[in-house]
Amino acid sequence: MRHKVGQRKLHRTTSHRLAMLNNMVTSLLEHGAIRTTVPKAKEVRPLAERIITLAKRGGLSNVRLAARTVKDRTVLQKVFSEYKERYASRPGGYTRIVRLGFRRGDAAEMALIELVDRPAKAPAAAETTEAPAEAKSEG
């Protein structure tokens, strides 16, 4: 029985696991969503939610606490400006895990972990057709 056992080991050493989870949290906060396996997504969720909670509280000490996990300075600034305002009225539950099925190579169960209330992106084809039209009208 696994009573009171803190987290999954994910078949990695402690340093490797912590570095991987920190990188995954940084990628999640940078891109808004990442595709990974279900156990990894379940491990990333509380770390990401804690970073957003620290951002909502604000202050230099909380920036330093968040910087221990989020190593990229631009992502850290994004969290403490954009995400702080976006999730100001939400009391928690900033992420969602959507199961995607099984990976073809090794049948690992895949999931999409994403931030709740993230803005939908426009289709890439529409963006590429608008850019040359603007360049022609200006020149």
C-alpha positions in Angstrom: 0.0 0.0 0.0 1.2 3.5 -0.8 -0.2 5.4 2.1 1.3 8.9 2.6 3.8 8.5 -0.3 4.3 12.0 -1.7 4.8 11.7 -5.5 5.5 9.4 -8.4 9.1 8.6 -9.1 8.5 8.3 -12.9 11.5 5.9 -13.3 14.0 8.8 -12.9 16.6 9.9 -10.3 15.5 12.7 -8.0 17.6 15.4 -9.8 16.4 14.3 -13.2 12.7 14.2 -12.1 12.9 17.6 -10.5 14.6 19.2 -13.5 12.1 17.6 -15.9 9.1 18.8 -13.9 10.5 22.3 -13.6 11.0 22.4 -17.4 7.5 21.1 -18.0 6.0 23.8 -15.7 8.0 26.4 -17.6 6.8 25.1 -20.9 3.2 24.9 -19.7 3.2 28.5 -18.5 5.0 29.7 -21.7 2.7 28.0 -24.3 -0.5 27.5 -22.3 -0.7 23.8 -23.0 1.6 20.8 -23.4 1.1 17.2 -24.5 2.6 14.6 -22.2 1.8 11.3 -20.4 -1.0 11.2 -17.8 1.3 10.5 -14.8 3.6 13.4 -15.7 0.6 15.7 -16.2 -0.7 14.7 -12.8 2.7 15.6 -11.3 3.0 18.9 -13.1 -0.5 20.2 -12.2 0.1 21.1 -8.5 3.5 22.7 -9.3 1.9 24.9 -12.0 -1.0 25.9 -9.8 1.3 26.8 -7.0 3.3 29.1 -9.3 0.1 30.9 -10.4 -1.0 31.2 -6.8 2.3 32.8 -5.9 1.8 35.2 -8.8 -1.6 36.2 -7.5 -0.1 37.0 -4.1 2.6 39.2 -5.7 5.7 40.6 -3.9 9.4 40.1 -4.3 9.6 37.0 -2.0 6.9 35.2 -4.1 8.8 36.1 -7.3 11.9 34.5 -5.8 10.0 31.4 -4.7 8.5 31.1 -8.2 12.0 31.6 -9.8 13.2 28.4 -8.1 10.8 26.5 -10.5 10.5 28.7 -13.5 14.0 29.3 -14.8 13.0 31.5 -17.8 12.8 35.2 -16.9 10.4 36.1 -19.7 8.0 33.4 -18.6 8.3 34.5 -15.0 7.4 38.1 -16.0 4.4 36.7 -18.0 3.2 34.8 -15.0 3.4 37.8 -12.7 1.7 40.2 -15.1 -0.7 38.4 -17.5 -1.6 35.3 -15.4 -2.0 37.3 -12.2 -4.7 39.5 -13.8 -6.3 36.6 -15.7 -6.8 34.4 -12.7 -7.4 37.1 -10.1 -11.0 36.1 -9.4 -10.5 32.4 -9.7 -10.0 30.7 -6.3 -8.0 27.8 -7.8 -8.1 25.1 -10.5 -6.0 26.9 -13.1 -5.2 23.8 -15.1 -7.1 21.0 -16.8 -6.0 17.5 -17.9 -7.6 16.2 -21.1 -6.9 12.5 -21.9 -5.9 12.0 -25.5 -5.8 8.3 -25.9 -2.7 6.0 -26.2 0.6 6.7 -27.9 1.3 4.6 -30.9 4.8 3.5 -30.1 4.5 2.2 -26.6 0.8 2.5 -25.8 1.4 5.1 -23.0 -1.7 7.0 -22.1 -1.3 10.6 -23.3 -2.9 13.8 -22.0 -3.1 17.5 -22.8 -2.5 19.7 -19.7 -3.6 23.2 -20.4 -4.4 26.4 -18.6 -8.1 27.1 -18.0 -9.5 30.2 -19.7 -6.6 30.5 -22.2 -7.4 32.5 -25.3 -8.1 30.4 -28.5 -5.4 30.8 -31.2 -6.4 31.8 -34.7 -5.7 29.3 -37.4 -2.2 29.5 -38.8 -3.4 29.7 -42.4 -5.4 32.8 -41.7 -2.4 34.5 -40.1 -0.1 33.8 -43.1 -2.6 35.1 -45.6 -3.1 38.4 -43.7 0.6 39.2 -43.3 1.5 39.7 -47.1 -1.7 41.7 -47.7 -0.6 44.2 -45.0 2.8 44.4 -46.5 1.5 45.2 -50.0 -0.9 47.9 -48.8 1.9 49.7 -46.8 4.4 49.7 -49.7 
